[in-house]
Amino acid sequence: MKKVEVKVVLTLTDGYQQRFTEACLKQIAKRDNKLPEEPRKEKTA
């Protein structure tokens, strides 16, 4: 996957800034949870 750098400048009110940040973090968590799991190594006895 190609990574692209995105630069954004936002001016937010205090209350909106907190809600915006929380929403962004929630979306990142959802995205991270959708990534396929790494194959698990089987234990050999």
LOZA-599436 format. One record per atom (N, C-alpha, C): residue number from 1; z, y, x; atom name; residue in one letter. Coordinates in pm, 1 decimal. Example, Ala and Ser with C-alpha at 12.3 -4.5 7.8 and 13.67 -1.06 7.14 Angstrom:
   gumar         zz         yy         xx   torvex   bapa
       1      780.0     -569.0     1319.0        N      A
       1      780.0     -450.0     1230.0       CA      A
       1      780.0     -330.0     1320.0        C      A
       2      708.0     -225.0     1285.0        N      S
       2      714.0     -106.0     1367.0       CA      S
       2      787.0        3.0     1290.0        C      S
REM end
This chain:
   gumar         zz         yy         xx   torvex   bapa
       1        0.0     -116.8       85.0        N      M
       1        0.0        0.0        0.0       CA      M
       1        0.0      123.8       90.0        C      M
       2      -83.6      218.7       60.4        N      K
       2      -91.1      341.7      136.4       CA      K
       2       15.5      438.3       87.3        C      K
       3       91.2      495.3      180.4        N      K
       3      194.0      592.4      144.2       CA      K
       3      135.6      731.7      155.4        C      K
       4      165.8      814.2       56.5        N      V
       4      116.8      951.1       52.6       CA      V
       4      236.3     1044.6       50.6        C      V
       5      233.5     1147.6      135.2        N      E
       5      342.0     1245.0      136.4       CA      E
       5      315.5     1350.5       30.5        C      E
       6      413.3     1374.2      -54.6        N      V
       6      401.0     1472.7     -161.2       CA      V
       6      508.6     1578.9     -139.9        C      V
       7      467.2     1704.2     -135.3        N      K
       7      562.8     1813.9     -120.3       CA      K
       7      567.7     1891.2     -251.3        C      K
       8      689.2     1910.7     -302.8        N      V
       8      707.9     1978.6     -430.8       CA      V
       8      819.8     2080.9     -414.5        C      V
       9      801.3     2199.1     -471.7        N      V
       9      905.1     2301.1     -472.5       CA      V
       9      939.6     2329.9     -618.4        C      V
      10     1067.1     2313.2     -652.8        N      L
      10     1114.3     2336.3     -789.0       CA      L
      10     1231.9     2432.5     -787.0        C      L
      11     1237.1     2520.1     -884.8        N      T
      11     1352.9     2606.5     -903.5       CA      T
      11     1413.8     2567.9    -1038.1        C      T
      12     1536.5     2516.0    -1032.8        N      L
      12     1598.4     2461.0    -1153.2       CA      L
      12     1733.0     2528.0    -1180.8        C      L
      13     1770.1     2533.9    -1308.1        N      T
      13     1904.2     2580.4    -1343.9       CA      T
      13     2003.3     2470.7    -1306.8        C      T
      14     2129.4     2503.0    -1297.0        N      D
      14     2229.3     2405.3    -1254.4       CA      D
      14     2231.2     2280.5    -1342.6        C      D
      15     2238.3     2297.9    -1473.1        N      G
      15     2244.0     2182.9    -1563.6       CA      G
      15     2117.2     2099.7    -1559.4        C      G
      16     2003.2     2165.5    -1555.9        N      Y
      16     1876.2     2093.1    -1553.1       CA      Y
      16     1859.6     2019.9    -1421.1        C      Y
      17     1903.3     2081.0    -1312.3        N      Q
      17     1890.7     2017.6    -1181.9       CA      Q
      17     1963.2     1883.0    -1180.3        C      Q
      18     2081.8     1877.1    -1236.5        N      Q
      18     2157.7     1752.2    -1239.1       CA      Q
      18     2085.4     1647.1    -1323.2        C      Q
      19     2037.6     1685.7    -1441.9        N      R
      19     1966.7     1590.6    -1528.4       CA      R
      19     1836.7     1543.4    -1464.8        C      R
      20     1764.7     1635.2    -1401.3        N      F
      20     1638.8     1601.4    -1335.4       CA      F
      20     1663.0     1502.2    -1222.7        C      F
      21     1764.4     1528.6    -1139.9        N      T
      21     1796.6     1440.0    -1028.1       CA      T
      21     1835.8     1302.1    -1077.6        C      T
      22     1918.4     1295.9    -1180.9        N      E
      22     1959.7     1166.9    -1235.9       CA      E
      22     1840.2     1089.8    -1290.5        C      E
      23     1748.8     1159.1    -1358.6        N      A
      23     1629.6     1093.8    -1413.2       CA      A
      23     1540.9     1040.5    -1301.4        C      A
      24     1526.4     1117.9    -1193.9        N      C
      24     1445.1     1072.8    -1080.3       CA      C
      24     1505.3      948.3    -1016.2        C      C
      25     1634.9      950.0     -995.5        N      L
      25     1701.5      834.8     -934.4       CA      L
      25     1690.5      710.9    -1023.3        C      L
      26     1697.3      731.5    -1154.4        N      K
      26     1684.2      619.8    -1248.0       CA      K
      26     1543.7      559.2    -1240.6        C      K
      27     1441.5      644.3    -1231.6        N      Q
      27     1303.4      596.0    -1221.8       CA      Q
      27     1281.0      522.0    -1090.2        C      Q
      28     1339.2      571.9     -982.4        N      I
      28     1326.3      503.8     -852.9       CA      I
      28     1391.5      366.4     -860.1        C      I
      29     1507.5      357.5     -923.7        N      A
      29     1575.8      229.2     -937.8       CA      A
      29     1491.3      131.8    -1019.0        C      A
      30     1428.3      179.8    -1126.7        N      K
      30     1342.3       93.4    -1207.3       CA      K
      30     1224.2       43.9    -1125.1        C      K
      31     1163.7      135.2    -1047.5        N      R
      31     1049.4       98.5     -963.8       CA      R
      31     1090.3       -6.3     -862.0        C      R
      32     1204.4       13.2     -797.8        N      D
      32     1250.4      -80.7     -696.1       CA      D
      32     1280.0     -217.2     -755.8        C      D
      33     1329.7     -220.9     -877.6        N      N
      33     1360.6     -348.0     -942.3       CA      N
      33     1234.9     -424.3     -982.8        C      N
      34     1120.9     -357.2     -992.4        N      K
      34      997.0     -422.9    -1031.6       CA      K
      34      924.8     -486.5     -913.6        C      K
      35      968.5     -455.6     -791.8        N      L
      35      903.3     -513.4     -675.3       CA      L
      35      930.7     -663.3     -672.6        C      L
      36      831.6     -743.1     -631.9        N      P
      36      854.5     -888.0     -626.0       CA      P
      36      961.6     -920.8     -523.3        C      P
      37     1038.8    -1022.1     -553.3        N      E
      37     1144.6    -1061.6     -461.4       CA      E
      37     1083.8    -1127.4     -339.8        C      E
      38     1152.6    -1115.2     -227.6        N      E
      38     1107.4    -1183.1     -107.5       CA      E
      38     1130.5    -1331.8     -127.8        C      E
      39     1040.1    -1415.2      -74.3        N      P
      39     1059.2    -1559.6      -88.8       CA      P
      39     1192.8    -1602.0      -27.8        C      P
      40     1260.4    -1688.5      -98.6        N      R
      40     1390.3    -1734.6      -49.4       CA      R
      40     1369.0    -1851.4       47.5        C      R
      41     1443.2    -1848.9      155.0        N      K
      41     1433.7    -1956.4      253.5       CA      K
      41     1516.7    -2073.8      205.1        C      K
      42     1455.1    -2190.5      205.2        N      E
      42     1527.0    -2311.3      164.6       CA      E
      42     1615.8    -2357.5      277.9        C      E
      43     1736.8    -2395.9      244.6        N      K
      43     1828.6    -2447.7      345.6       CA      K
      43     1790.9    -2591.8      376.9        C      K
      44     1786.0    -2623.6      503.9        N      T
      44     1758.9    -2761.5      543.7       CA      T
      44     1886.5    -2822.0      597.5        C      T
      45     1918.5    -2942.6      552.9        N      A
      45     2044.2    -3004.7      594.1       CA      A
      45     2021.6    -3101.9      704.4        C      A
REM end
